[in-house]
Every structure is written in C-alpha cells, then in structure tokens.
Amino acid sequence: MREMKDSGIEWAGVIPNTWNINKGKYFMELLTRPTLETDEVITCFRDGEVTLRSKRREEGFTVSLTEAGYQGIEIGDLVVHGMDGFAGSIGISDSRGKATPVLNVLDTEQNKRYMMYLMRTMAYCELFLSLATGIRVRTCDTNWKKLREIDYILPTIPEQKAIADFLDEQCAEIDSLISDIQSQIEALEEYKRSVITEAVTKGLDPDVEMRDSGVQWIGMMPTHWDCQRGKYLLRYVQKPVRDDDGVITCFRDGEVTLRSNRREEGFTMADKEIGYQGIDVGDLVVHGMDGFAGSIGISDSKGKASPVLNVLDTEQNKRYIMYYLHSMAYNDVFVALATGIRVRSCDLRWNKLAELLYPMPPVEEQQAIVEHIDSVLERTNAIIADKKQQIETIEEYKKSLIFEYVTGKKEVA
C-alpha cells in the first residue's frame, strides 16, 4: 500500500506521497496555430470527442458568418472547451482542422491522455463550475487564464502513461457496454413507433379485410375505415389568456405541460406575448415548427402559449389523432411535405393540418387502438427507463474509476 499525503486540493483529497502538485502555467502552454484553406471545422463534444464536425453532425450548430480568431488544430492536440469544459468537453483531437477561439488548444510535456482524464475529473467534481463567473445557464468560462492557475496532480511521466493506458482500456470496455445498451434503447424506441404506425393505419384485427387508402403514407387500411381531411375532423381553436396563466410548451417527446414543470432555462423569452393563446387540460396541441420531431400531445395543464402552437379540438378520440400525427412525424411525412424555413424544421400550421388525410375508424375502435398503444408504451417505456438508469449507473462508475486512478487512490497493477 502506497504512502499517501494530503494534496491540499479539496476535490482530490489524499494522493500518493511521491506525486507532485503544480500549476498549469509551469508545464502547459496555450497554442495558437494558423488555419489552412483546406481545414474543416472541429468541435469538442461533451462526451470528450474532439473531431471534425462533419464526422458527427452538421445541424444544431451556430454558424459564424466570419471566422474571426479561428485557429488550427492538429491530431493529438489536447483541447478544453472554454464554455462546455465543465460538462466534459475535454479531449484529444483525432483530426486536423480549424476551430473557434472558444477552444483552448494546449501543449504539455506531461502525458496528454493523463491530463485529459485528470481534467475531466476536475469537470466531474465541478471544479470548473466553482470557478465560473457566469455567462449563461449551465456553462462557465473555462479560459486559459483560469486553467493556468489551477493546481494539477502530477505523477511521474511513466506513471501517467500507465494510468492513461489502463483508463483507455477500461473506458473503451465501458463505452462499448453503454453503446450496446443505447442500441437496445433505440430498438425499443423504434418498436414503439412501429406499434403506433401499425395500429393507427391497420387497426388491431390482423384478419380484417383491407383496401388501398389511396394515401402513400397510409397504404392499405381496413375496408370499413374512412379517410377524411383534417378540416372535416378538427377545429382550430384560439382561447383567451387568463391573468394567472403560466407558459405552456410542447416538447419533442410529446409532453405538453407548463414550462415550469420541466425546466425554465434554454428557452427564447418573448419581450411581448403577442398573439398568445389560452390552453386547457386535454387540448390537442401540435407545434407549428417542431411537430415534425414529435412535438404533438395532449396538454396536462392550463396555461398560455405562443401562437406557434396549434390548439385543436375534435369529436373524434384526441389520443387517436395524436398517435396518428406522431406516426406521420416518425415516418418523416411532415418533413417530406415541408416547404422549408430552417434546418430540421417545417411549417406545420393549421392550413396544412386541415388538408391532411386522416384514416378514421369508428370511435369505439379508436378507443381500443388508443388503449392498446397506451398499454404497449407503458410497458416499453418502463424497460427504456430501466436501461437509461443502467447507463447513468455505468457513467457514474466510469467517473469514479477515472477519479480513483488520476488521484492515485488506486494503483495500476
């Protein structure tokens, strides 16, 4: 058992007696390389991957009109995201490219992979958050001026390499397990979608006589069903706003609820509530911009909302209509019908919903379909929740494993 000493660092506790403590400015330097004309944009993601943006995804990023201050990054550079480093955006670049100056590109004579693991542990222990001066919710300014003044735990270089090699191997196994569970979750989500689509377009009786609906995304449907346009089934309603109304949001998982029930941060706040409308419990709501992604549901709250939400009423079963619209979203029907106003969105206003064709079983059959879907989703969602909890537990184990080895509480055999 190694002799230990107090590191004098609150988050780290005791470390091996032979290990040193030093400030970043004495063994790291901030690099600023020129960019090349052929460089693509590199991003440092919250899972620690530092790679070309095109290797992961292109949408969802803020695009700079001018690349002021952009810097070159080489394969093997140690990168700390200046805004999201607190959340684990710290890694070794696998690509040559260019990046915004918000990324700290660091060089050091220490083992870069050890430093990466050490700095991720600092992030997980919320050291970076504790140093934040605050610039926006759930972020902090982790710039070089701060990184250079932090105390770092430094084993000998051979020990650093041994720790990094060990953690590389262990984390690869853990990540593979997480990836496998995530694939299971994705398969379950796809199963849910297939159950919904099958039920709302084919019904529950596998032996029922079928006919061609004449609608491409419906295909064959039961002979006794009708196909009707939304304007004959649905009513677009606009209710007055009440003084005590809270703001309601329609989320992409289909929940329609008071914003305060989910989260308050991350929304665009309106200076003036122009055109806001009242929403009641039980209203069918379709998001006019994000409906394509599943923002369609039944409100569980009374409140007010932006006019971008379509509030609908019907004498049909609202949950059946909701599930049918979800099926269209899952199968990219709305995206295919889009005229296009921004990336990964489409204008799904009442005038479009009114002209869509809806397969309509008798109301009693609609209820049976809804009960079937509700039952399947309840069971499947419970399994998904359990698997997500497994991932959280494994992620916590991974963080604790890294902590134990980069602080020397456990020794590589």
N, C-alpha and C positions, 0 to 999 in steps of 0.2 A: 504494500500500500504506500503510495507516494506521500511525502510530507506536504501538507497544504498550508497556505497562508491567506490572510485576509487581503483581498485585492484592493480594497478601498473603493471599489466601484459597487454602488448599491445594487444594480441589477444583476451583477455577476456573482457576488459573494466570494467564497474561497476559490483559489486557483493553486496549481502546483507551485511549490516553493521556488523552483528553478525558472519559472516563467517570468517574463518582464511585462511592464506596463509602459506604454509610450504614446505620446500624442501623434495624431496623424501627420502633422506638418513635418515631423522628423523622418518619416520613412515613405510618405506618399507625395505625389505631385499631380497637379491638375494639368491635363493635356489639352491643347487646342490645335488641332490639325486642320490643314486646308481641305476643302472638298474638291472632288473631281467631277468633271462633266458627266461621267457615266454613273455617278453614285445614285443609288436609290435610298429612300428614307428608311431609317432604322428606328424601331420603337423598343423601349424597355417595358415589358408587360409585368403585371402584378404577380405572376407565377414565377418570375425571375428570368424568363427567357428574353434574351436581347437578340433580336433578329430583324431581318428585312420585313417591313410592314406587309409586303405582298405575300409573304410566306404564311401569314396568319389570316388577315382580313383587310379589306380596303375601306369598308364603310364604318361609320361611327367615330371618325377622327375629325378634329378641327383642321382644316386645310389652310396653310399660310399662303397669302397672296404674294408675299415677298419672303424669301428665306434669309432674313436678316440674322446674322450671327451663327448661321448653321456651321457645323464642324464635321470633320471627317472622323470616322470610327473604323478601327482595324479589327480583324479577327483576333480574339484573345484579350481585348481591352476590358478592364473592369469598369462597369458602368453603374452609377447610382442615380435613379430618377430624382430630380430636385423637388418634385411635388408629390410623387407617389412612392418614394422610397420607404416611407413609414409603413406601407402596406405590403412590402416585399419586392418592390420593383428594383431589384439589385441583382446583377448577373454578369456573366462573361459573354461578350459578343461572339456569335458564331458566323458573322458576316462582315464584309467591307461595305461601308455606306456612309450616309450623312445623317445628322440628327440636329434637332433644335438645341439651342444652348441650355435648355432646362435639364438636359442630361449632363451629369458630372462624369467626365471620362478621366480615369485615374490610372497612374502608373506607380509601381512599387517594386522594391527588391524582395519583398515578402512573397509568399506563395499566394497568387491571386485568388485561387479557388478557396483557400482557407479564409482569406479576407472576405470573400463573398459570403461564406457561411457565417462568419463572425458578425458581419454587418446585418445579415438577415436576422440573426438572433437579436441584435440590438433593436431592429424594427419590431420583431415579435414581442420583445419586452417593453415596447412603447417608449424607448429612449428618444427616438426622433420626435414623437408626438410631444414628449415633455419639454423638448427644446423649441417647439413651434411658437412663432409669434402670431400665427393665424392669418391666412389669406383667403381661405374658403373652407366650407364644411368638409370634414373628413380628409383633410390634406394638411401638409405643412411644408415650410420652405427648408428643404434639406440641401443647402448650398455648400460650396467648398469652404466658405468661411467658418461654417459650423463643423463640417466634417474634419477639418484640420485641427480643431481644438479639442476634439473628443479623445478620451483615453481608450486605447485599444490593448487587448490581451495578446501577447506575442510569445508563443513557444519558440523553440529553435526551428530553423528552416526545415530540417529533416522531420521534426515532429509535425510541423504544419502540413507537409506533404503527406505524411502518413494519415493524419486526420482527414485531409481533403479526399485522399484516395478511398478511405473507409466510408466516408459520408457519401461520396459519389456512388459507390456500390450499394449502400443501404438505401439511399434516396431513390435510386433507379428501381429497386425492387418495390419500394413503397409506392412510387408513382405508377408503376405497372399495375399494381393492385387497385389503386384508385381509378386508373383508366378503365380497368375491367368492370368495376362497379358502375362507373359512369356510363359505360356502354350498355350495361343492364338497365340503367335508368332510362336511357334513350330508347331502348327497345320497348320498355313499358309505356313510355310516352307515345310511341308510335302505335302500340297496341290500343291505347285509349282512343287515339284518333281514328283508327280503323273501325273500332266498335261503334263510334259515333256516326261515321260516314255510312257504314253498312246499315245501321238501324234507321237513320233518317231518310235513306234513299231506297232501301229494300224491305224495311219492316222487320218483324220478328219471326214470321212464318216462312220457313225455307221451302214449303211446298205450295205457296200461293202462286196463282197464275200471274205472269209478268207481261208487260208491254213496253215498247220503246217510249220513253218520256218525250223524246224529241229535243232534250236538253243535254248538251255534250257532257257536262259535269255531273249529271244525274244518271244518265244511261237508262238501263231497264229499271222499271218500278212496278209495284203491284197494279194490276188492271183496275182495281176499284178506287185507286187514288186519283185525285185531280192535280193539275199543275196550274197554279194561278200566279198572277203578278202581285207584287207586294202592295200596290196601291189599292187592291181589292181586299186585302187581308189586314193591312196595318194602317194605323193612324199616327201621323206625326203630330206630337203634342208639344206645346210650349206653355209651361206653368209659371205663375208669378213667383218671385223670390220673396221669402219671408225674412224679417229682421234678424232672427236668431239662426238663420241657416249657416252651416259650415260648408266648406268647399268639398265637393264630391269629385273623385277621379275614377276613371275606368281604366284598370290596369291590364297589362298584356296577358296575365294569367286568367283573365275573365272576371276578376273580382271588381265589383262596383261598390265603393264604400267611401265614407268620409276620409279625406286625406289624412286627418289626424289619427285614424285607426291604423295606418300603415307607417307613414313617415312624413316628416314635414320638409326635409331638405331635398335638394335636387330638382325642384320644380321651378319653372319660369313664373314669376309673380306678376300679375296684371296690375298696372297702376290704376286702371279704371275697369270696373266689371261691366263693360259694355255688352249688352245682349245676354247677360247671364240669365239662367232659367232655373226654375224650381224642379226638383226631382223628389219623388216619393218612394217609400219602400215598395218593392215589387215592380217598379218600372223596368221595362226592357230598354237597355242602353247600348248603342253602337257608336264607338269612337269614330269620328269622321276622318281622322288621319291614321290612326293605328289599328283600326278594325281588321286590316289585312293580317295583323300579327296576333290576333286573338283578343283584342280589347272589345269584348262583347259580353254582356252579362246582365243579370237581374240585380237591381240595387237593393242592398240590405239596409240602407239608411235614407233618412230625409235630409235634404240639403239643397245646395245650388251648384251649378256647373257652367263652364264655358259653353258658348253656342256650338263649339266643335263637336259636342256630344249630341247624337240623335236620340231623343227620347220618344219611344214608340209604345203604342197601345194596340191591343188586338182582342178579338173574341175567341181566337184560337189559343192553344196552350202556349204560353210565352216561353216556357223552357224548351218546348219542341222547336219553336222558331229560333231560339238562341242556339240550340245544338246544331240546327241546320246551317245557320250562319257561321258557326265555328267550323263546321265541316268545309264550307267554302274557303274559309281562311286557311285551314290546314292544307288544302289542295291547291293553294295559290290562285284560286279563281279571281279574287279581288285584284291581285297583282296583275293578272292577265288582262283584266278589264280596265286597268288604270290608264289615265291619260298622262300621269307623271307630274308631280310637283316637287318632290325631293327624293333622295336616295332611300330605298327601302320604305316607301310610304305610298299611299294612294288616296285619292279624294273619294271618300265613301259617304257622300251626303245623301239626304233623303231622296233627291231626284234619281239617284242610281238605285237605291234600295227599293224604291217604288216600282221600278221597271224590271227588277229581277224576277225570275220564275222560281216558285217555291213548290215542292211536292207536298201535297196535303192529304194525309189520311183522315178518316173520321176522327172527331175529337176524342172518343173513347180510346182509339188506337194510339193517338198522340200521347195520351196519358200513360198507356202501357209502355210505349217506347221510352218515354222520359224516365219512368220508374226503372226500367231495365238499364238504361245508361247510367242513372244515378247510382244504382247498385254496383255496377262494374267499376265505375270511377271511384267509389268509396273504398272498395277492396284494393284496387290498384294503387290509389293514392297512399293508402296505408303502407303498402310494400315500398313505394318510392320514398316515403318519409323515413322509413327504417333504413333504407340504403343510403340516403343523404346523411343520416345520423352516423352511419358507419364511416362515411367519408370524413365527416367532421372529427370523429374519434381518431381516425388514422392520421389526419392532418395534424392534430394536436400531438400525437405520438411522434410524428416526424419533427415537429418543432422542438419537443422536449429532447429528442435524440441529438439534434444538432447542438442544442444548448449544453447538454451534458459533456459533449466531446470538445467543443470550442472553448469551454471554460475549464477543461481538464478534470472534471469530476469523474469521468470515466476515461480509461486509458485504452488506446488501440493495442490489441494483443500483438 
